[in-house]
């Protein structure tokens, strides 16, 4: 049964499925498997602007295959419904107008059953298309679509946690499943010698355009912790008045603390003097030895300052990655999300995938317990605004 135990390996590793049609079936089915524990009402809510309802994720991932592939490559293809092009576009201006992001929860019609019919319609057309020999261009787009859906599988999991975590009775998504209760695999410090390092994508089956533009950087000597910050370590920061000491925070971070009356990581609640946190398995006491999760860049930076250390740059992180057991958390770096040298934005809608977001965001590296195995790489550049906490974000320190 899906998610019967608290397992890290959530999503099938599609690198084991070399056949494109087989990979398509595995990835698409898993998105629906993630929705298996849901009740009908769980598909609809959008409690905050950056969270999308599960129903929208189901429809949008089908929209991607329909608009980017079937409309272009399937002869005489008819869209499932003319309104869906508008309702389930995310941010692609090249693909026409779209619903404002904050209104995704207002899309009560089409209903959940209709969205599943839409997925079946698109799946059948895609299987027909893939029954013939695929051109390199078509296969590349399908693989992009599968990686896009894997990104949405992770978003679906973390959006569900936000939806359930802000329900006053803290409902259980799946009994015994917490997602974030993991321990560090290694301890100690990895020493990185000063020198020139190659940064960026090298060889492999798939990559995003923001990883391209391999280039050299010079790094000074540094030591990076092989262990991520734990709940117990962060609890000490809280109890020492970390959220009351303005001297530890970047100015924007201190504004965020005061505007939100922040007292701890997302999902942490102090009950009768003890810290508890919401997990997808329900409300539990905070385990001090588990790896910290759901802190934003401001919190990560303040904690590092409290420890007398700092966050790595994304270049330091990539240079050190062979010596790290990474993949439990998306790890904040102190690098702005900017283009690499020789970065070139692809023409058309595909070019909107990464390049237009290279402003006011910070880079995270690694992957998390919600990330599809095989989906992330040492060169993978995730990026979010510094105030956001709802992804599985953690902290690794440099001294």
N, C-alpha and C positions, 0 to 999 in steps of 0.2 A: 504494500500500500504506500502511496506517495507520502513522503515526509513523516513516516511512522516514528522515526527517531531523530534526535538532534544531530543531523549530518551536515558536514560542510559542503559536500558535493551535491549541490542542488540541481544543477542543470546538466544534461548530457553533454559530453565533450564531442562536438561535431567534427573535431579533427580525426576521430576514429571512423568517420563515414566519408570515404573519398567520393562516393557517388553523390552527385548534387541533388538528385531527386530524393535519395534516402535521407540526406542531411535536411532537406526541406521538410520532410514528413516528421522527423524527430523533433526539430526545433518548433514547428508549428503545434504539434501535439502537446509539447511540454508547456507552452503558454496556457493552453486550456487545462492541463493537469494542475497548474498552479491555482486555478480558479475552482477546482473541485470542492474544497472545503467551504466555499462561500454560500451564503444565503442570498436570495434574490436582492434584498435591500442593500447588501454589501457592494453591489456593482455600481451604485449610483453616486455616493457622496463625494464631494470635493471640498474638504474643510478649509483649504488654504490654496492660494494661487499656484504654488509650485507643485502641488499634488494633482495627479489626474485620476479620475475614476477608473476602476478596473474595466468597465465596459468600453471606455474610450480607448484604453490600451489595446483591447481585443480588436476593435474596429480599425484603429490607426495602423496597426501592423499589417492588416489586410489591405488597407488603403495604399500602403507603400508598394506592395506587389502589383496591385491593380493599376495604379497611376504611372509608376516608373517602368513597369515591364509589360503587363498584359495589353494596355492601351497602345503601346508602341510596337510590340512584337507579335501579338496574337491576331491573326487575320480575322476580320469581321467581329472582333470582340465587342460585346455590349456591356457597358458598366452596369453593375447590379442596381444602382439607383443614382439618379443624377444629383440628389442632395448630398450624397455621401462624400463627394469630392470636396464640398464646402465644409461639412460637419467635422471631418476627421483629418483634414490637413493640419499639421502642427505649426510649422513656421516657414514653409516654402513659398516665398513670394512668387517664384516662377510658376508655381502650380495654381495660382489664382487666389481669390479671397478665402477667408477662413473665419471660423468662430473665434472670438476673443478667448484667450487661454483661461481667464477666470470664469468663463461661462460653460466650460465643459461639463460641469455637474448639472447644468440646467437642461442638458440634452436627454430628457426623459423618453422621448420618441426619436428614433426607433428604439424599441424595447430590447431587452437582453436576448430573447429568443431570435429576434430579427437579426441581431448582430452575429449570432452563431450561424444563422443561415447565410449571412454575407461571407463569413469565413469559409464555410463549406463551398460556396459558389466560387470564390477566388481559388481555393485549394484545388478544386476539380479542373478549373481552367489552367492552373499552373502545372498540374500533372500532365495534362494534355500537351502543353507546350514543351515540357521537359522530356516527353516521350520521343521526340525527334532529336537529332544531333544539335548540340548547342554551339553557337558561335562564341568565340572568346569574349566579345563584348557582352553578350547575353549572360554567359556564365559568370562573368565578373559582377554584373548587376545583381544576379541572384545571390551570390555570396555576400555582396554588400547588404542585401535585404535580410539575409539570415543573421549577419552580425548586428544589423539594426534591431532585429527582433530580440536578439539576446540582450542588447542594451535595455530594451523595454521589459524583458523578463526581470531584470534587476530592479528597474524602476517600479514595476508592478509589485514586487515583494516589499520594497521600502515604502511605497505609497500605501499599501495595505497596512503596514505597521503604523504609519502615521494616522490613518483613518481609525483603526482599532485602538491605537494608543491615546486618541483623544475622545474616545467613547467613555463616558463616566463610569461604566462597569468593567472596563478593561477586558473585553471578550477574548476568548482563546481562538486563534486561527487554526492551530493544530495542536492537540494535546502532546506535551513532551517536547515541543519544538521551540527553541528559543532564538536560533539564528546566530546570535552574537556570543554565546558562552563558549569561548575558546581560550586556550592557554598559549603562552609563548613557547615556541619550540626550541629556542636557543637563548643563551644569556652571554654576557660579556661584550666586548667592544671589538669592532673590526677597524684596523688601521689602514688608511689609504694614503699612499705616498704621493707627494706632489709630482705633477707632471702634466703631460698633454694627453687628453682622452678623446676618443671618438664618440660622438653623441648622435643618436638618431637611428632610424630603421636600417637594418642591414639586409638579411636574407630571410625568406619565409613565404608562407602561403598567402597571408593577408595582412594588410596594414591600412591605417587611415592616412589621409594626406598630411595631417598635422605632424606626423612622425617623420616626414621626408625632409630632405635638406641636410643629410648627414654632414657634420662639421666637427671641427676640433675645438676643445676648450682647455684652458689651463686651469688646474686646480692646485691649491695649496694643500699641505698636509692636513688631515683631519681624522678623527675617530668617530665612528657612527655606532650607535647602540644596536646590537643584534636583536634585542628585545624591544617590543613596543611598550608604551606606557600602559600600566594596568589600572584597574578601577581603584585598587588600594592606594596607589601612588597619587592618583588624582584626588581621592578623598582627603588625603593629607593637605593638598593644595587648597581645597574648599575649606577645611576646618581651620587652616591657618589664615583665613580671611582673604583668600585669593580673589574673590569676587567683590571685595570691598577696597582693595588696594589699587588705586588708579595708576600708581607708578609702574605696575606690571603690564599695563595694557597700551596698545596702540590707541591713538586718539579716537579713531572710528570704532574700535573695539569697546572703548570705555563708554562711548555714546550708545552702542548696542546694549551693553550691560544695563545702563540706566533706563533706556527706553523700554527694555523687556523685563526689567527687574530680575535679571538672570541670577540663578543661585547654583546651577549645576548643569550637567549634560542633559540633552533632550531625553525625555522618558524617565528621568530620575525624580523620585518623590520621597520626601522625608516623612515617615509615618512612625509616630511614637518614638522619636529619637533615632530611628534607623533608616538608612537609605534603602529604598526599593527601586527597581526599574521595571518598566513594562517590556515584556518580550512577547513574541508571537505565540508563546506557550502560556501567556498570562503574566500577572504581576508577581515578581519574585524579589527576594532580598538580593542586594548587590553582592556579587561574589568578588572579594578583593583581589583574587589571583587571576580573574578573567581580564582579557585585553580590553582596554577602554574603547568605547564606541560612541558615535553621535555627538562629537564636539566639532565646532566650527573653527575656521582659521584663527579668529580672534582668540578663542579659548586655547588653541594649541600654542599660539605665540605667547600668550600670557603665562601658560604653564612652563614653557621653555625658559622664559625670563625668570620665573620663580626658582627654577632649578639652576640658574646661572649658566644655561646652555642656549642652544638655538635650534631652529628647524633647518634641515638640509635644503640646499637649492635642488632643483630637479636634475641638474647636471651631476652634482655630488651623489644624489640618490642613484642615478643610472650607473655611474662609475662603480659604486659600492654594491650594486644589486647582486652580482655573482656570489657575494659573501653573506647575503641576507636570506632568511627564510621568509619571503614576502608572499602576500596573497590573502592575509587575514583581514586587513583593513585597507581602504584607500587612505594613503598617508599624505598629509598636508606637506607641501614644500613651501619655501619662501621665494617662489618664482612666479612672476606674472605670466599669464597665458598669452604668449606672443609667437609670431611666426618664426620658424627657423630660417637661416639663410637659404635663399633660392626657393622658398616656399611659393607654390603657384596654385592659385585657386582654380578648380576645374570649372569649365563653362556650364551654364544652365543651373538647374535645381540642385544637382549633385554638389556643386560648388558652395551651396549654402549649408552643407553638413557641418563644417568646422570653422572655416575661415572667418565668417562674419561675427563670430563670438569672441574674437581675440581682443577683448577690451574689458577691463574691470573684473577679471576673474583670476583665480589662483589655480595653479597646477597641483593635482594629486597624482601619486604614482602607486603602483602595486596591484590592487584588486581587492576583493573582499569575499566574505563567506556567502554573499549573494551573487557574485559574479560567475558567469558561465565558465567552467573549466576550459582552458584553451582559448578563451576570449581575450584575456589580457596578455601583455608582453612586457618585458623590461623597458621597452621604448614607448609603451602606451601612455598617452597624455590625457588623463581625465581632467576636467576643469569645472569649477563651480564658483559662484559668488562667495565671498569670505564669510558672510553671515549665516550661511545655510548649514544645517546639522543633520538633516533627515537621512542622508546616505550613511553607509557604514564607514565612517571616517574616524581615523585614529592618529596617533602621534608617535613618531620616532625622533630621537634627539641626537644632536651632534655636539661634541665638545672639542 
